[in-house]
Amino acid sequence: MRTLLYVPIIHTSADLGSLAEDVDRRGLEKFGENMWRDHLRTIDGYWDALSLYFDSIKVSGAKIFQDGMVADGEVGLHIIQEGEKAGSKNHRLVSKLLQRGAILMKTEDLALVKKERDRLLKIIRAKTTAEKIFGLFLYKLTKKALLRQRDVYIAQRIDLALQEGETSILFIGAYHNIKPGLSQDIKIKEIKEIRKIKDYQFLLPFYQKNKKRFEDLSGYLISKIDGDVKDKEVKTLGVGSSA
């Protein structure tokens, strides 16, 4: 049996590089300082819970696939180290796993990742309202297709690299859906439930109208992960499932 530990991630500002300042500014404008700071603390707590979980399990020999990772070897390690220096909790956790014997794998196609990032930068760096609107229109028009292409590539990388009896760990944004592209014999363990992570992100702009549900989800994000994480076999999910 091949095993995939599926870790849905929520990016922190440190993961976003040149996009971070604009994201923080827009977050403060949209939600207000108190709510935005609460959100950031929740995300920090989420990564702390993940870190504690991985401290408790054996990871030596596990193959790590990381959202946005376009290289392995020395180049990939350099990317992780730079992200860690910038304060990325995601990259800090990956770095700890590598120090304990895990193996970093190339996960994504550089051209696809660059295409999506370039379109985001075009929106942020637009000098006029018209340029920003056009950039946003172009991004929304192609976003789903690009995400789908990335997911197909990631699934292929995992399927080819993961051998019988091996375990891999995937750190991936919750809105990705690689499951339909994976082979039937790969057993998936959701370290945190993808559905709840997506619900949290979806409700964030509407938290005032859904306070109880949002607070419950916030509590779930930061809650301790026990050893009995949710197991799902691909063959029981069905094509396109987001469970």
N, C-alpha and C positions, 0 to 999 in steps of 0.2 A: 504493500500500500504506500502511496505517496501522500504526504500531508502538507497542507497550506494553512499557516496561521494568518488569518486575515485581519489586519488592523486598520479600520477606517480612521483616517486622520482629519484633524481640523488644523489648518495652517495658522501659525502665529506670525506676527509682523516680521520677525527675524527670518522667516522662510521666504519672504517675498522680495527681498533685495530692493531694487529701485522702485518697486511698486509699494513698498511698506508705508512711506510717508503719506502718500495719497490715500491709502486705505485707512490709516489711522485718522487722518483729517476728516474723511467722509464719515467714518464711524462716530466721531465726536459730534459732528454736525447733525447727523441723523438721529442718534440715540441719546445725546447728552452725556456729559462727563461721567456721572455716577453709573448709569447703565452700561456704558461702554467699558468702564473700568471693571465692573462686575463681570462682564462677559470675558474680558481678558484674564481675570482671576480664575474663572471657570475653566478656560482652556488650559491655563497653567496647571490647574488641579487635575485635569484630564490626563495630561502628559505625565504628571507625577504618579497617577494610578497605573498607567501603562508601564512606567519605569519600575515600579515596585513589583508588578507582575513578572516582568522579564527577569528581574533579579532572582526570582524564586524558581526558575526553570532552567534546564540544561539547554544551551544554545550552540555549543561547540559543533561545528560542521554544518550548521543550518545555513541555507542560502538566502541572503537578504535581497529582496527586490523593493526598490524605493521609488515612489512617485517622483518623476522628473529626472531620475538618474540616467544620464545618457552615456555613461562610461563605467568601466570597472578598473581593476588594477590601480596603479599609482594615480592616474587621473581621477578616478572615482573616489579614492581615498582623500585626495586633495580637496575635492568638492565637499566631502563630508567635514573635513577639518575646517574649511573656511566657513561653512554653515555653522559649525559649533562655535567658532570664534565670534560669529555675528550674534550668537545667543539663541540659535535654533534648538529647541528642546527635542525636536524630531531628530536632528543630526547628532545631538549629544547622546541620545539613546542608541542610535545606530552605532556611533563610535564605541560606546560601552560594549555593545554586542560583538563588534569586531575584535575588541581587545580580549574578549572571552572565547574567541575561536570561530565566530561566525564568518561567513564569506560574502563579500559584497558583489552583486551581480549587475551587469548592465541591464537596465529595465526598459528604457524608452528609446524611440527613434529621435535623434537630434533634430532632424528637419521638422518633424511634427511639433515637438516641444517649442522650437524656435518660432514657428509660424504662429502658434497661439500667443506666445509672449510678445511677439512683435505687434500683434493686433491690439493687445492690451496697452502696450506702451504708446501706441498711436493715439489711443483715446486719452490717456493721461497727459501726453505732451502736446495735444491739440492747442493751437494758439487762438482759435476762434470757435464760437459756438457751432457754426456750420461744420467745421472739421471734426469736432467732438461728436456731433450727432451722426455724421457719416461713418466715423470710426466705430461708434457703438452699433450702428445698423449692420455694418459689415461683420463685426464680431458676433452679434446675435445670429446672423444669417448662417454663419459657418461653425458656430460653437459646437452644436450637437454632432455634426459630421466629423469634426476634428477629434472630439472626445471619443467617438466610436472607433475611429482609426487608431487612436492611441490604445484603447482597450484591447482591440484585436491584436496589436503588436505585443502588448504586455502579456496577454494570455499565451501567445505563441512562445515568448521568451521563457515563461515559467514551464510550460509543457515540455519544451526541448531540454531545458537544463535540469529539471527535477527527475532523478532516477528512482527506481523502486527502493522503498525503504527510507528514502530521504525526507527531510522536513525543510520547508522554506517559510520565510516570514515576509509578508507583503504589507508595506506601509503605503496606503493609497487613499486619495480623497474619497469621501463617502458617495459622491455622485458618479464615480466611475462604476462600470458594470462589466467586469471581466469574466464573470462566471460562465456565461454562455459559450465562451471560447475555450474553456478548459476541458480537458479530457474527463471522461466519466469516472476514472479510477482515482482521481485526486479528492481526498477528503478535506473539506474545508472546516476550520474552526474559527468562528467569529470571536475575537477577543473582547470586543464590545459590539453590541447589536447594531448593524448598519442602519436599520430602519430608525432606531432611536436617535442616532447621530444625525441622520437626514432630517428628522422631525425637529430637532433642536435648531438646526440651521435654518429650516423653513420658517419656524415660528419666531425667530429672532426679531425680524422687522415688525412683528405683530404681538410682541410680548405683553403689551398693556391690555390687550383683549383676551389673552390666554395665560394669565399670570400663574394659575395653579399648575396647568400642564407644563408650562415653561420652567417653573421652579422644580417640578418633579424631574424633568429631563436634565436640568442643571445638576440636580443631586445625583442622578444616575451617572452622568459623565465623570464626576469626581469620586464615585464610590469605588471601594476596593474590588479588585477582580480576583475571584477565588480560582482554584485549580480546575473547577468543573465548568469551563467555558462552554458556550453554546456550540454544539457540533452539528454540522450539516454536510451531507454528501451531495455532490453535484447532481447526481441522478435523481434526487428527491426534490430538487428545486424547480425544475422546469425552465425552459428557455425564457430569458428575459426577466426572471424573478429578481426582485430587489430586496428579498428578505434578508 
